[in-house]
Amino acid sequence: MARERLTPGIEEVTGATSPGRIHRVKRYRGANGKIIGCGVQETYDVMHPRDWERKPARKDEKANQMLFKRASQIMERELNNPEKYDYWQKRFEAQLSITRGSKADPFATYDSHRKAKKRYIRFDAFVRTMIMEELKYQAKHKQENNPT
């Protein structure tokens, strides 16, 4: 995926401009529906998908897929519980950059480009990432306590 800089007259392009080329700008909305952030202009060419029978996921890639799947399942359960939903919503809003005096979540992943912890503008991505980090932390400490 390429990031494009367009001329000032055309601030953004959305959709297909030619066969196989897609342009998009993501817009992120808060719980009240207001736009809280915009992504960069992106352009990508539609490629042939991966042949999973010829090249299946292995080792680290497979482990990461399984961790993502487990975190997604936990996220669905947590967000269907009203008390947990409120907990995650408050935690999410506390790390938003538009919230005055906010800081990144202590368990957020580190962004090597910005040299700081990430701030999330998608609620579901925030919750899933925090759950994944907790699962990684638990697995690491379980492995340290039971070296086999």
Disulfide bonds with the S-S distance in Angstrom:
none
